[in-house]
Amino acid sequence: MDNRTVKIYITDRSGLSHAIEAPTDMSMNLMEVIRSYELEDEGTVGICGGMSMCASCQCYIDSSHELKIPSQDEKLMLSEAFNIRESSRLSCQIFISHHLDGLRLTIAPAE
């Protein structure tokens, strides 16, 4: 791992854990990282393309990282989603940066 990547630990919908390296210099979000590593079947994560218009990229933040406060759009979408937890976030709204190093998350079940 170099200074342009962070290590993120992702548990997929089948319960498998993945330790991945995510680039901090490409303006990617967690949803795009999940898709690029093909951690879920194509067409099941990020259906709206990262616009906070679906909850297919919902995840549960399992570590104590301080994240940016959810936008109003993200809050509204989560209020309509299934399988919500206190730690639920839309992965399309969390952008990869150095402060995410060591982040642990679980991809929420598909509806």
LUMROVO-68045 format. One record per atom (N, C-alpha, C): x, y, z; residue in three letters. Coordinates in steps of 0.001 Angstrom, whole numbers, padded with zeros to 6 digits, always signed. Example, Ala and Ser with C-alpha at 12.3 -4.5 7.8 and 13.67 -1.06 7.14 Angstrom:
2
+013190-005690+007800ALA+012300-004500+007800ALA+013200-003300+007800ALA+012850-002250+007080SER+013670-001060+007140SER+012900+000030+007870SER
//
This chain:
111
+000852-001187+000000MET+000000+000000+000000MET+000890+001239+000000MET+000545+002221-000839ASP+001318+003458-000855ASP+000454+004600-000321ASP+000993+005817-000376ASN+000266+006952+000202ASN-000911+007411-000649ASN-001158+006748-001785ARG-002306+007098-002623ARG-003448+006104-002474ARG-003333+005171-001536THR-004399+004201-001297THR-004660+004077+000197THR-005853+003602+000512VAL-006208+003271+001890VAL-006709+001836+001901VAL-006569+001182+003043LYS-007066-000179+003222LYS-008477-000092+003790LYS-009415-000767+003147ILE-010809-000807+003594ILE-011221-002266+003681ILE-011948-002598+004721TYR-012393-003967+004968TYR-013893-004037+004719TYR-014282-004831+003737ILE-015680-004903+003317ILE-016182-006328+003460ILE-017322-006477+004135THR-018003-007767+004213THR-019133-007734+003202THR-019126-008701+002274ASP-020139-008714+001223ASP-021444-009342+001723ASP-022429-009404+000848ARG-023757-009897+001238ARG-023776-011376+001589ARG-022774-012122+001160SER-022722-013539+001516SER-021889-013778+002771SER-021377-012702+003370GLY-020636-012818+004624GLY-019131-012947+004461GLY-018630-012909+003227LEU-017186-012990+002996LEU-016540-011632+003235LEU-015374-011647+003871SER-014642-010409+004141SER-013576-010194+003082SER-013396-008942+002703HIS-012412-008557+001694HIS-011604-007388+002229HIS-010270-007497+002189ALA-009389-006387+002522ALA-008938-005805+001189ALA-009372-004604+000899ILE-009081-004011-000411ILE-008305-002719-000251ILE-007628-002344-001316GLU-006956-001056-001367GLU-007760-000155-002283GLU-008095+001029-001777ALA-008900+001983-002545ALA-008069+003234-002805ALA-008102+003736-004036PRO-007303+004919-004374PRO-007896+006202-003797PRO-007019+007037-003268THR-007462+008326-002720THR-007326+009446-003744THR-006736+009150-004894ASP-006444+010200-005871ASP-007320+010126-007125ASP-008462+009435-007040MET-009310+009277-008219MET-010743+009777-008009MET-011012+010446-006901SER-012349+010975-006586SER-013422+009892-006633SER-013083+008691-006181MET-014047+007586-006157MET-014812+007592-004845MET-016005+006979-004879ASN-016754+006762-003651ASN-016758+005267-003345ASN-017253+004904-002165LEU-017241+003492-001764LEU-018054+002610-002707LEU-019167+003101-003216MET-019979+002315-004148MET-019168+001955-005384MET-018428+002925-005905GLU-017617+002665-007097GLU-016507+001661-006807GLU-015950+001713-005607VAL-014918+000750-005218VAL-015525-000646-005136VAL-016693-000769-004506ILE-017377-002065-004398ILE-017643-002631-005790ILE-018093-001777-006696ARG-018363-002221-008067ARG-017080-002587-008802ARG-016031-001797-008645SER-014795-002070-009390SER-014128-003366-008930SER-014289-003725-007665TYR-013752-004996-007171TYR-014728-006156-007393TYR-015902-005863-007972GLU-016934-006860-008265GLU-017281-007699-007029GLU-017522-006994-005909LEU-017850-007676-004659LEU-019297-008150-004619LEU-020121-007631-005500GLU-021509-008073-005638GLU-021818-008235-007118GLU-022892-008949-007422ASP-023276-009162-008813ASP-023542-007839-009511ASP-023153-007766-010773GLU-023371-006559-011561GLU-024857-006206-011584GLU-025148-004927-011443GLY-026534-004463-011468GLY-027248-004545-010131GLY-026519-004893-009049THR-027168-004992-007735THR-026703-003920-006759THR-025663-003174-007111VAL-025141-002103-006260VAL-024997-000855-007116VAL-025549+000247-006631GLY-025406+001513-007348GLY-026268+001598-008589GLY-027469+001119-008501ILE-028378+001094-009652ILE-028619+002502-010201ILE-028699+003504-009326CYS-028964+004873-009787CYS-027698+005590-010231CYS-026565+004936-010132GLY-025313+005545-010563GLY-024690+006471-009537GLY-025131+006406-008305GLY-024528+007221-007255GLY-025201+008550-007017GLY-026474+008649-007341MET-027200+009916-007220MET-028079+010020-005967MET-027950+009104-005025SER-028802+009063-003816SER-030268+008870-004172SER-030543+008153-005259MET-031924+007960-005695MET-032400+006514-005516MET-031544+005665-004978CYS-031938+004293-004645CYS-031127+003927-003409CYS-031378+002816-002833ALA-030584+002406-001664ALA-029855+001104-001938ALA-029604+000813-003219SER-028950-000452-003557SER-027502-000511-003073SER-026923+000623-002724CYS-025540+000652-002244CYS-025467+000830-000730CYS-026587+000655-000048GLN-026598+000838+001404GLN-025569-000080+002061GLN-024886+000467+003043CYS-023935-000328+003808CYS-024049+000056+005282CYS-023467-000790+006111TYR-023418-000535+007549TYR-021963-000235+007904TYR-021717+000881+008528ILE-020370+001252+008951ILE-020090+000526+010265ILE-019110-000366+010240ASP-018814-001220+011391ASP-017666-000705+012256ASP-016957+000325+011802SER-015857+000883+012585SER-016278+002259+013119SER-015423+002829+013918SER-015782+004093+014579SER-015282+005323+013825SER-015055+005199+012539HIS-014608+006336+011738HIS-015651+007451+011747HIS-015182+008678+011849GLU-016077+009827+011771GLU-016263+010169+010304GLU-017487+010095+009842LEU-017792+010368+008442LEU-018540+011689+008327LEU-018489+012258+007143LYS-019248+013470+006856LYS-020730+013202+007150LYS-021414+014175+007690ILE-022832+014042+008022ILE-023627+013790+006730ILE-024585+012850+006757PRO-025367+012567+005542PRO-026128+013808+005054PRO-026192+013946+003744SER-026953+015041+003147SER-028446+014778+003352SER-029252+015784+003093GLN-030704+015627+003192GLN-031193+014553+002216GLN-030648+014537+000996ASP-031039+013520+000014ASP-030721+012113+000512ASP-029538+011939+001112GLU-029170+010626+001634GLU-030103+010222+002782GLU-030395+011156+003671LYS-031301+010859+004789LYS-032679+010447+004275LYS-033189+011172+003272LEU-034504+010841+002716LEU-034513+009453+002089LEU-033477+009112+001339MET-033423+007806+000703MET-033322+006707+001748MET-032505+006913+002765LEU-032388+005905+003824LEU-033701+005741+004592LEU-034490+006815+004696SER-035762+006718+005422SER-036765+005826+004691SER-036539+005605+003387GLU-037424+004759+002588GLU-036846+003378+002322GLU-035621+003129+002769ALA-034932+001873+002462ALA-035306+000768+003450ALA-035001-000454+003055PHE-035212-001623+003906PHE-033935-001931+004675PHE-034061-002738+005726ASN-032906-003239+006493ASN-032031-002118+007054ASN-032664-001028+007483ILE-031934+000126+008016ILE-031431-000174+009426ILE-030226+000298+009691ARG-029630+000243+011029ARG-029152+001645+011388ARG-028797+001821+012631GLU-028247+003104+013094GLU-027020+003504+012275GLU-026242+002511+011854SER-024994+002784+011132SER-025155+002786+009614SER-026389+002779+009112SER-026621+002738+007666SER-026165+004011+006972SER-025522+003824+005829ARG-025133+004930+004957ARG-025253+004461+003516ARG-025342+005398+002595LEU-025277+005079+001177LEU-023801+005167+000784LEU-023261+004061+000294SER-021821+004043-000007SER-021457+005001-001139SER-022433+005378-001966CYS-022150+006332-003049CYS-021891+007736-002523CYS-022211+007977-001276GLN-022048+009313-000698GLN-020820+009429+000199GLN-020012+008360+000244ILE-018794+008375+001057ILE-017601+008308+000111ILE-016889+009418-000001PHE-015776+009510-000939PHE-014472+009052-000290PHE-013676+008366-001074ILE-012430+007789-000585ILE-011439+008909-000266ILE-010949+008899+000964SER-009928+009848+001394SER-009062+009158+002443SER-007958+009795+002797HIS-007020+009183+003739HIS-007653+008872+005094HIS-008644+009654+005506HIS-009229+009402+006827HIS-010079+008123+006866HIS-010298+007490+005716LEU-011038+006223+005689LEU-010141+005001+005894LEU-008835+005210+006027ASP-007933+004073+006184ASP-008368+003214+007373ASP-008537+001921+007120GLY-008964+000998+008164GLY-010469+000883+008321GLY-011240+001605+007506LEU-012702+001562+007593LEU-013201+000127+007437LEU-014208-000224+008216ARG-014862-001530+008116ARG-016341-001294+007835ARG-016849-002015+006846LEU-018264-001887+006519LEU-018819-003213+006017LEU-020125-003318+006103THR-020848-004494+005604THR-021876-004004+004593THR-021914-004641+003426ILE-022904-004286+002421ILE-024267-004818+002889ILE-025259-003930+002925ALA-026597-004300+003397ALA-027234-005308+002438ALA-028148-006136+002954PRO-028827-007095+002084PRO-029587-006393+000956PRO-029691-007056-000165ALA-030524-006533-001257ALA-031974-006586-000797ALA-032804-005663-001296GLU-034206-005613-000847GLU-034806-006936-000941GLU
//
